[in-house]
Amino acid sequence: MKSGWQTKKLAEVCQIKPPKSEARQRLSETDLVSFVPMEDLGINQKIFIPTQTKPLAEVAGSYTYFAEGDVLLAKITPCFENGKLGIASNLTNGIGFGSSEYIVFRPDKSINMDWLYYFLSREAFRVEGAAQMNGAVGHKRVAKEFIESYLIPVPPLREQQRIIGILDKAFNGIATAKANAEKNLQNGRALFESHLQSVFTQRGEGWVEKRLGEVAESISTGPFGTMLHKSDYVSGGIPLVNPMNIVDSKIVPSSKMMVSEETRDRLTSYVLKTGNIVIGRRGELGRCALVTEHETGWLCGTGSFFVRLSDSMDGEFFVVLFGSKQFKARLEASAVGTTMSSLNHGILDDLVLLVPPLAEQRKIMVKAHKLLSETQRLESIYQQKLATLEELKKSLLHQAFSGQL
C-alpha cells in the first residue's frame, strides 16, 4: 500500500442504506421524487440521470431510498455481475427511490463518491462478490456481510481527486474509441446486408418466384416433445439442433442437449444429413443453417425444421436468402403466436422465394463469400480492439487502487 494511504471496510467509510425517514422529514407525501427502476441503472455509466418521477407516498413503502450523490449498486444476479452501478444526480427535490435490489452507499468526508464508483466498478470486485452470493438460483444476491467488510484503499482526498481526474480523462477517451470501433463493426455488417438486399431485390434474367414447397423435396419438423424425455439426455453424446444452436448461420452444439446413439437410432427419421437445412421454428425468426459433413448424424431438435432442397436450389444461397433482413421481415409478418413468434409447416411451404438459375446462385455466393470474408476480417480487427480497450480499463483501475497512478 502506498505511503499515506489507509485501508478501511466499506461500512467504515460509507453509510450503507440511508434511512427513508430522511425523505419524509424533508418532503410531504404529495411531493415528487425521482424514480429509478433497475433497467434505468446503467453499465459503464458513472452518472445516471433519472427520467421518471412519482409522488413520495407512492414509492416510500417498498422501494429503496437514496439521495443526491449516493452511489447505487445492483445486488441481485445477473445485474451485479453485469456491473449495474452509478452515482445519483439531478434528482427531483434531491431525492430518489428505486428497485429494492439496490445497495445504496453514502460516502463520508474521507472518501470521494467518484473514487467509490470506480472502486466498485472493478471486475475483481464483481468476481469476488459473485462468489459470495446466496439465495435461490436466479435470485442470488451479493451478501450483506461481504459488502460491509470489503476493504477499500483510502488515500488523502487530494490524491483521490488527482487519480479520479486521470481515470475520467482516460475512460472518456476509451468510451470514444469503443463507440468508434462499434460503429465500424456495425458499418461492416450493414455493408454485407446492403449487398444482399441489392441482389435479392433486382430480378435478373431467368429469376422466377417459387414457393419453398416447390424447391424443397421435403419439409419436416423435429420429433414431438413426447418422443424425448429428460432421461434421454446424456453428456458427450449426439447433439440436438434446436433454435438456440443456430448461431450466425452456423450450428453450435450444446453439451446440455445431447442424446445417446440408442436414442438417435430410435429417432432415425429425424437424423440430419449433409445438405439439409435446419430452420428455427420459434423465437428469433430467420435462424437457418446448412448441415455440413461435420453435423451429419446429429438430431433435429423439437424446436426446429429440417428441409431437404431439390437440385434447383443451392444450400448456401438458401441460407443467405432466408437469413437476410428483407426475408426476416416477411417471416415476422407471416409468423403466428402472441407471446413468441413461431413458424409452422404451412407457413414455410407457402413462403415465396425469388429463385435465380442454379449457376447464378453459385455465382452470387462466390461474390458473397469474398465480401463476407472481408467483413469477418474487419470484425475480427474491431473485436480485438474492443477487447484491448477493456483490458486497458482493467489495467488502469488496478493501477489506480494499488497506488501506481
Wavefront OBJ file of the C-alpha trace (Angstrom):
o trace
v 0.000 0.000 0.000
v 1.298 3.455 -0.909
v 2.616 5.596 1.940
v -0.089 7.790 3.458
v -2.914 5.509 2.265
v -5.224 3.704 4.664
v -7.334 0.590 4.199
v -10.833 0.546 5.640
v -14.007 -1.510 5.422
v -16.748 -0.072 3.214
v -19.033 0.134 6.253
v -16.436 2.365 7.968
v -16.345 4.977 5.202
v -19.932 4.736 3.893
v -23.402 4.856 5.330
v -24.986 1.837 3.716
v -28.751 2.043 3.196
v -29.596 5.531 4.468
v -32.977 5.640 6.301
v -36.174 6.534 4.449
v -37.159 8.793 7.322
v -34.855 11.423 5.790
v -37.187 11.753 2.800
v -40.300 12.013 4.955
v -38.664 14.717 7.074
v -37.820 16.830 4.037
v -40.879 16.348 1.825
v -44.620 15.946 2.012
v -46.453 12.847 0.786
v -47.511 14.596 -2.445
v -44.075 15.983 -3.370
v -42.426 14.413 -6.416
v -39.206 12.402 -6.213
v -37.115 10.682 -8.877
v -37.884 7.037 -9.579
v -35.169 4.718 -10.940
v -36.175 1.127 -11.820
v -33.402 -1.420 -12.353
v -33.482 -1.056 -16.155
v -32.579 2.634 -15.809
v -29.379 1.979 -13.850
v -26.629 1.821 -16.436
v -23.472 -0.161 -17.069
v -20.258 1.812 -17.595
v -22.275 4.989 -16.926
v -20.879 6.857 -13.931
v -23.649 9.434 -13.567
v -27.188 8.206 -14.144
v -29.875 10.738 -14.959
v -33.385 9.753 -13.788
v -36.216 10.130 -16.293
v -39.217 9.271 -14.099
v -40.894 10.930 -11.127
v -43.521 9.723 -8.650
v -45.180 11.158 -5.530
v -43.304 10.292 -2.329
v -46.334 8.451 -0.927
v -46.349 6.073 -3.908
v -42.758 4.881 -3.513
v -41.781 5.335 0.123
v -43.195 1.976 1.190
v -41.444 -0.798 -0.717
v -38.737 0.915 -2.769
v -35.134 1.776 -1.884
v -34.357 5.352 -0.823
v -31.330 7.364 -1.966
v -30.318 10.999 -2.299
v -28.163 13.244 -4.479
v -24.573 11.975 -4.644
v -25.298 8.488 -3.290
v -23.787 5.539 -5.156
v -26.179 2.774 -6.250
v -25.121 -0.822 -6.859
v -27.371 -3.662 -8.080
v -27.092 -6.588 -5.658
v -29.068 -9.304 -7.498
v -27.855 -11.652 -10.222
v -27.179 -11.055 -13.120
v -27.305 -7.270 -12.638
v -24.500 -7.349 -10.062
v -22.194 -9.399 -12.284
v -23.026 -7.146 -15.261
v -21.850 -4.091 -13.329
v -25.061 -2.070 -12.920
v -23.776 0.863 -10.903
v -23.975 4.653 -10.847
v -23.943 7.949 -8.942
v -27.301 9.623 -8.335
v -27.537 13.071 -9.907
v -30.178 15.670 -10.797
v -32.782 14.046 -8.568
v -36.163 15.740 -8.274
v -36.156 17.519 -4.895
v -32.780 15.870 -4.300
v -34.379 12.518 -3.504
v -34.868 9.254 -5.372
v -36.399 5.831 -4.904
v -35.815 2.702 -6.921
v -35.546 -1.059 -7.009
v -35.446 -2.964 -3.737
v -32.449 -4.756 -5.268
v -30.161 -1.716 -4.887
v -27.408 -1.284 -2.320
v -27.048 2.429 -1.521
v -23.691 3.846 -0.396
v -23.308 7.330 1.063
v -19.577 8.119 1.366
v -18.381 10.051 4.421
v -15.996 13.013 4.269
v -12.947 10.770 3.895
v -13.935 9.341 0.517
v -14.993 10.868 -2.792
v -18.111 9.416 -4.436
v -16.227 9.103 -7.762
v -13.453 7.186 -6.005
v -16.058 4.800 -4.600
v -17.746 4.428 -8.003
v -14.506 3.493 -9.763
v -13.579 1.093 -6.957
v -16.919 -0.747 -7.175
v -16.729 -0.847 -10.998
v -13.689 -3.161 -10.956
v -14.169 -6.639 -12.379
v -12.238 -8.102 -9.435
v -14.868 -6.772 -7.029
v -17.700 -8.284 -9.080
v -15.967 -11.661 -9.294
v -15.355 -11.782 -5.533
v -18.902 -10.641 -4.802
v -20.454 -13.207 -7.139
v -18.565 -15.959 -5.313
v -20.163 -14.795 -2.040
v -23.752 -14.666 -3.299
v -26.532 -16.542 -1.563
v -30.166 -17.360 -2.322
v -32.081 -19.470 -4.811
v -30.912 -19.927 -8.396
v -31.911 -16.894 -10.466
v -32.467 -14.826 -7.309
v -28.996 -14.820 -5.790
v -27.829 -11.641 -4.079
v -24.430 -10.450 -3.004
v -24.056 -10.996 0.751
v -24.528 -8.006 3.093
v -21.550 -9.110 5.181
v -19.339 -9.222 2.084
v -20.240 -5.636 1.173
v -19.842 -4.200 4.651
v -16.482 -5.851 5.348
v -14.965 -5.351 1.886
v -11.721 -3.369 2.134
v -11.188 -0.168 0.169
v -7.952 1.843 -0.068
v -8.404 5.380 1.271
v -5.715 7.835 0.159
v -5.881 11.530 1.127
v -8.762 13.352 -0.634
v -6.397 15.411 -2.790
v -4.773 12.180 -4.003
v -8.198 10.661 -4.695
v -9.162 13.708 -6.773
v -5.902 13.580 -8.740
v -6.402 9.908 -9.638
v -10.090 10.476 -10.434
v -9.050 13.176 -12.921
v -6.701 10.699 -14.653
v -9.385 7.994 -14.768
v -12.077 10.383 -16.038
v -9.872 11.554 -18.905
v -8.709 8.032 -19.795
v -12.182 6.479 -19.574
v -13.733 9.222 -21.700
v -11.114 8.512 -24.363
v -11.722 4.766 -24.111
v -15.504 5.285 -24.412
v -14.991 7.345 -27.583
v -12.650 4.730 -29.052
v -15.120 1.941 -28.215
v -18.012 3.848 -29.785
v -15.988 4.328 -32.986
v -14.986 0.650 -33.097
v -18.578 -0.493 -32.522
v -19.828 1.873 -35.227
v -17.252 0.498 -37.685
v -18.323 -3.006 -36.702
v -21.958 -2.169 -37.462
v -20.986 -0.490 -40.734
v -19.179 -3.621 -41.902
v -22.202 -5.804 -41.195
v -24.512 -3.249 -42.803
v -22.391 -3.259 -45.963
v -22.767 -7.031 -46.333
v -26.502 -6.840 -45.657
v -26.854 -3.986 -48.165
v -25.134 -6.083 -50.836
v -27.504 -8.986 -50.175
v -30.530 -6.721 -50.318
v -29.474 -5.309 -53.671
v -29.021 -8.850 -55.025
v -32.390 -10.099 -53.791
v -34.371 -7.064 -54.942
v -33.016 -6.974 -58.506
v -34.741 -9.585 -60.591
v -32.277 -10.873 -63.194
v -32.811 -12.923 -66.327
v -34.227 -16.343 -65.567
v -35.260 -15.455 -62.000
v -38.615 -16.941 -61.034
v -40.875 -16.841 -57.999
v -41.396 -20.209 -56.359
v -42.873 -21.405 -53.123
v -40.490 -23.043 -50.676
v -42.606 -26.158 -51.041
v -41.702 -26.214 -54.761
v -37.922 -26.055 -54.239
v -37.885 -28.470 -51.285
v -38.156 -32.210 -51.637
v -39.333 -32.347 -48.016
v -40.034 -30.052 -45.064
v -40.026 -31.877 -41.742
v -40.299 -30.918 -38.093
v -38.163 -32.313 -35.332
v -39.571 -35.036 -33.060
v -42.591 -34.268 -30.876
v -41.785 -33.339 -27.288
v -43.265 -36.600 -26.028
v -40.628 -38.510 -28.008
v -37.814 -37.086 -25.869
v -37.608 -37.137 -22.085
v -35.120 -35.760 -19.581
v -33.804 -39.266 -19.098
v -32.798 -39.360 -22.794
v -30.248 -36.553 -22.386
v -26.629 -37.529 -21.815
v -23.265 -35.805 -21.750
v -20.878 -36.395 -24.598
v -23.496 -37.894 -26.919
v -25.177 -36.948 -30.208
v -26.009 -33.190 -30.355
v -29.560 -31.943 -30.883
v -30.097 -28.923 -33.130
v -32.650 -26.551 -31.613
v -33.089 -22.844 -32.491
v -30.580 -21.840 -29.786
v -27.958 -23.971 -31.574
v -28.298 -21.990 -34.817
v -25.955 -19.016 -34.428
v -24.863 -16.692 -37.270
v -25.872 -19.299 -39.889
v -23.797 -21.982 -38.175
v -24.711 -24.928 -35.970
v -23.230 -24.643 -32.477
v -23.798 -27.736 -30.295
v -24.632 -27.597 -26.587
v -23.271 -30.171 -24.147
v -26.575 -29.964 -22.256
v -28.604 -31.022 -25.294
v -27.229 -34.400 -26.362
v -28.677 -37.880 -26.631
v -27.259 -41.392 -26.788
v -26.730 -43.314 -30.011
v -29.612 -45.599 -28.958
v -31.976 -42.602 -28.758
v -30.689 -41.298 -32.084
v -31.307 -44.680 -33.688
v -34.830 -44.741 -32.218
v -35.487 -41.366 -33.864
v -33.751 -42.205 -37.124
v -36.240 -40.294 -39.292
v -35.084 -37.044 -37.632
v -31.360 -37.589 -38.211
v -29.716 -34.792 -40.215
v -27.781 -35.372 -43.422
v -25.249 -33.306 -45.340
v -27.039 -30.645 -47.389
v -30.116 -30.461 -45.152
v -31.210 -27.023 -43.994
v -32.160 -26.553 -40.327
v -34.582 -23.713 -39.526
v -35.630 -22.458 -36.091
v -39.380 -22.758 -35.566
v -39.772 -20.139 -32.837
v -38.115 -17.161 -31.190
v -35.758 -15.158 -33.389
v -37.048 -15.913 -36.882
v -34.636 -16.344 -39.764
v -32.287 -18.662 -37.892
v -31.107 -21.055 -40.539
v -28.004 -23.155 -41.236
v -26.672 -25.658 -43.747
v -25.824 -29.109 -42.403
v -22.238 -29.985 -43.329
v -20.417 -33.315 -43.120
v -19.398 -32.351 -39.572
v -23.037 -32.249 -38.383
v -24.208 -35.270 -40.380
v -25.771 -37.785 -37.986
v -26.848 -35.149 -35.470
v -30.515 -34.981 -34.494
v -33.017 -32.263 -35.380
v -34.481 -30.877 -32.152
v -38.138 -30.417 -31.296
v -37.910 -26.660 -31.928
v -36.552 -26.886 -35.473
v -37.487 -27.817 -39.035
v -35.161 -29.594 -41.388
v -35.517 -29.142 -45.114
v -34.186 -31.218 -47.986
v -33.788 -28.964 -51.020
v -34.226 -30.024 -54.615
v -31.377 -29.763 -57.129
v -32.676 -26.364 -58.266
v -31.601 -24.619 -55.049
v -28.069 -24.190 -53.689
v -27.987 -24.719 -49.928
v -25.609 -21.857 -49.168
v -27.661 -19.468 -51.314
v -30.834 -20.524 -49.497
v -29.279 -19.882 -46.054
v -28.123 -16.393 -47.039
v -31.505 -15.573 -48.607
v -33.503 -16.927 -45.651
v -31.374 -15.095 -43.091
v -31.403 -11.717 -44.851
v -33.115 -8.724 -43.198
v -35.626 -8.464 -46.011
v -36.652 -12.111 -45.612
v -36.761 -11.920 -41.802
v -39.306 -9.109 -42.101
v -41.504 -11.341 -44.265
v -41.177 -14.187 -41.761
v -42.252 -11.906 -38.897
v -45.307 -10.854 -40.904
v -46.240 -14.492 -41.568
v -45.499 -15.911 -38.113
v -48.134 -16.947 -35.596
v -48.208 -16.749 -31.810
v -48.812 -13.974 -29.294
v -46.038 -14.463 -26.723
v -43.425 -15.868 -29.127
v -43.283 -15.727 -32.918
v -43.467 -19.190 -34.454
v -43.423 -20.808 -37.877
v -45.409 -23.834 -38.909
v -45.265 -26.258 -41.817
v -47.927 -24.395 -43.803
v -46.154 -21.025 -43.464
v -42.869 -22.485 -44.663
v -44.461 -24.384 -47.536
v -46.164 -21.221 -48.836
v -43.207 -18.836 -48.486
v -42.399 -17.281 -51.859
v -38.741 -17.159 -52.885
v -37.167 -15.300 -55.777
v -35.049 -18.057 -57.320
v -32.323 -17.394 -59.916
v -30.885 -20.192 -62.093
v -28.583 -22.531 -60.152
v -25.443 -21.239 -61.919
v -26.422 -17.672 -60.976
v -26.987 -18.705 -57.354
v -23.467 -20.098 -57.166
v -22.013 -17.029 -58.881
v -23.760 -14.821 -56.316
v -22.348 -16.918 -53.500
v -18.765 -16.608 -54.790
v -19.026 -12.825 -54.538
v -20.879 -13.031 -51.218
v -18.167 -15.258 -49.744
v -15.474 -12.732 -50.709
v -17.419 -9.873 -49.165
v -18.260 -11.929 -46.091
v -14.618 -12.899 -45.666
v -13.573 -9.250 -45.727
v -16.403 -8.329 -43.343
v -15.328 -11.050 -40.916
v -11.699 -9.903 -41.155
v -12.714 -6.367 -40.228
v -14.986 -7.671 -37.466
v -12.054 -9.602 -36.012
v -9.928 -6.437 -36.004
v -12.609 -4.356 -34.308
v -13.457 -7.087 -31.798
v -9.784 -7.297 -30.860
v -9.675 -3.535 -30.481
v -12.688 -3.635 -28.171
v -11.075 -6.400 -26.113
v -7.845 -4.371 -25.869
v -9.760 -1.326 -24.643
v -11.476 -3.414 -21.957
v -8.094 -4.740 -20.811
v -6.795 -1.162 -20.681
v -9.676 -0.202 -18.374
v -8.890 -3.123 -16.056
v -5.212 -2.199 -16.001
v -5.933 1.461 -15.194
v -8.277 0.554 -12.345
v -5.727 -1.876 -10.907
v -3.043 0.790 -11.025
v -5.369 3.399 -9.529
v -6.231 1.395 -6.425
v -2.763 -0.055 -5.879
v -1.134 3.384 -5.828
v 0.587 3.124 -9.221
v -1.039 6.093 -10.962
l 1 2 3 4 5 6 7 8 9 10 11 12 13 14 15 16 17 18 19 20 21 22 23 24 25 26 27 28 29 30 31 32 33 34 35 36 37 38 39 40 41 42 43 44 45 46 47 48 49 50 51 52 53 54 55 56 57 58 59 60 61 62 63 64 65 66 67 68 69 70 71 72 73 74 75 76 77 78 79 80 81 82 83 84 85 86 87 88 89 90 91 92 93 94 95 96 97 98 99 100 101 102 103 104 105 106 107 108 109 110 111 112 113 114 115 116 117 118 119 120 121 122 123 124 125 126 127 128 129 130 131 132 133 134 135 136 137 138 139 140 141 142 143 144 145 146 147 148 149 150 151 152 153 154 155 156 157 158 159 160 161 162 163 164 165 166 167 168 169 170 171 172 173 174 175 176 177 178 179 180 181 182 183 184 185 186 187 188 189 190 191 192 193 194 195 196 197 198 199 200 201 202 203 204 205 206 207 208 209 210 211 212 213 214 215 216 217 218 219 220 221 222 223 224 225 226 227 228 229 230 231 232 233 234 235 236 237 238 239 240 241 242 243 244 245 246 247 248 249 250 251 252 253 254 255 256 257 258 259 260 261 262 263 264 265 266 267 268 269 270 271 272 273 274 275 276 277 278 279 280 281 282 283 284 285 286 287 288 289 290 291 292 293 294 295 296 297 298 299 300 301 302 303 304 305 306 307 308 309 310 311 312 313 314 315 316 317 318 319 320 321 322 323 324 325 326 327 328 329 330 331 332 333 334 335 336 337 338 339 340 341 342 343 344 345 346 347 348 349 350 351 352 353 354 355 356 357 358 359 360 361 362 363 364 365 366 367 368 369 370 371 372 373 374 375 376 377 378 379 380 381 382 383 384 385 386 387 388 389 390 391 392 393 394 395 396 397 398 399 400 401 402 403 404 405
